[in-house]
Amino acid sequence: MKINFLLLSIFLFACSSLQTNREQNVSIMQQLESDYSNEKLTDNEFYTYLTYSVFAQENLPKRYNGTMGKHDATPIIRKVQKAFPTLSPKTQKHIKQWIKPLPPKPTKPGVKP
């Protein structure tokens, strides 16, 4: 009986270790995208953390401790810039130190806004 318990314990420990290793291989971007799509993050948190992932990784919560992986920051910056008008004024003010909002689109002559 003790041997069965010991073997079961070893098996469960091994399985939990494998899960931890898999989680360590997940990039920060994958973690953020997953949490956002599962509604664990609000819009304001998601876009703030995206900004941190490029400019201030030390500000990310500890649960996003994966690797950044190879990436180009331009798509992330553009994504945050596009979402900028939808974010709360407090969040906008905070992330402005790293990301400038997109300029307003010029209006075409003769077209009323």
C-alpha positions in Angstrom: 0.0 0.0 0.0 2.8 2.4 0.9 4.6 1.6 -2.4 1.4 2.4 -4.4 1.1 5.7 -2.6 4.8 6.5 -3.2 4.5 5.7 -6.9 1.3 7.7 -7.2 3.0 10.6 -5.5 6.0 10.5 -7.8 3.7 10.3 -10.8 1.7 13.3 -9.8 4.8 15.3 -9.0 6.3 14.5 -12.4 3.0 15.6 -14.1 3.0 18.9 -12.2 6.6 19.5 -13.1 5.9 19.0 -16.8 3.1 21.6 -16.6 5.4 24.1 -15.0 8.0 23.6 -17.8 5.4 24.1 -20.4 4.2 27.3 -18.8 7.8 28.6 -18.7 8.1 28.1 -22.5 5.0 30.4 -23.1 6.0 33.9 -24.1 4.7 36.9 -22.3 2.7 37.9 -25.4 1.0 34.5 -25.5 0.1 34.8 -21.8 -1.3 38.3 -22.3 -3.3 37.3 -25.3 -4.7 34.3 -23.6 -5.7 36.1 -20.4 -7.3 38.9 -22.5 -9.3 36.5 -24.7 -10.4 34.7 -21.5 -11.5 38.0 -20.1 -9.0 37.8 -17.2 -7.7 41.3 -18.2 -9.7 44.4 -18.9 -8.9 46.5 -21.9 -7.0 49.0 -19.8 -4.9 46.3 -18.2 -4.2 44.5 -21.4 -3.0 47.5 -23.3 -1.0 48.8 -20.3 0.8 45.4 -20.0 1.4 45.4 -23.8 3.1 48.7 -23.4 5.1 47.4 -20.4 6.2 44.4 -22.5 8.0 46.7 -24.9 9.2 49.6 -22.7 9.1 48.5 -19.0 9.1 44.8 -18.5 10.0 45.3 -14.8 6.5 46.8 -14.4 4.7 43.6 -15.6 3.0 41.6 -12.8 5.0 38.6 -11.7 2.6 36.1 -13.4 3.9 37.3 -16.7 7.4 36.0 -16.1 7.9 34.2 -19.4 10.3 35.1 -22.1 9.6 37.9 -24.4 10.8 36.0 -27.4 11.9 37.5 -30.7 9.5 40.2 -31.7 9.2 43.5 -33.4 7.8 46.1 -31.1 6.1 48.1 -34.0 3.0 45.9 -34.2 2.5 46.1 -30.4 2.9 49.9 -30.5 0.4 50.2 -33.4 -2.1 48.0 -31.5 -1.9 50.1 -28.4 -2.1 53.3 -30.5 -5.3 52.1 -32.2 -6.9 51.2 -28.9 -5.7 54.4 -27.2 -9.0 56.4 -27.7 -11.0 53.6 -26.1 -8.9 53.5 -22.9 -9.7 55.3 -19.7 -8.3 58.8 -19.3 -6.1 57.5 -16.4 -4.7 54.7 -18.5 -4.1 57.1 -21.5 -2.2 59.5 -19.2 -0.1 56.7 -17.8 0.9 55.1 -21.1 1.5 58.4 -22.9 5.0 58.4 -21.4 5.9 55.6 -23.8 3.3 55.6 -26.5 2.0 58.7 -28.3 -1.6 58.4 -29.6 -2.1 58.3 -33.4 -2.8 61.7 -34.9 -6.3 62.3 -36.0 -7.1 61.4 -39.6 -7.2 64.3 -41.9 -10.6 65.1 -43.3 -11.1 65.0 -47.0 -12.1 68.3 -48.6 -15.9 68.5 -49.2 -16.6 65.6 -46.8 -18.4 66.5 -43.6 -17.3 64.6 -40.5 
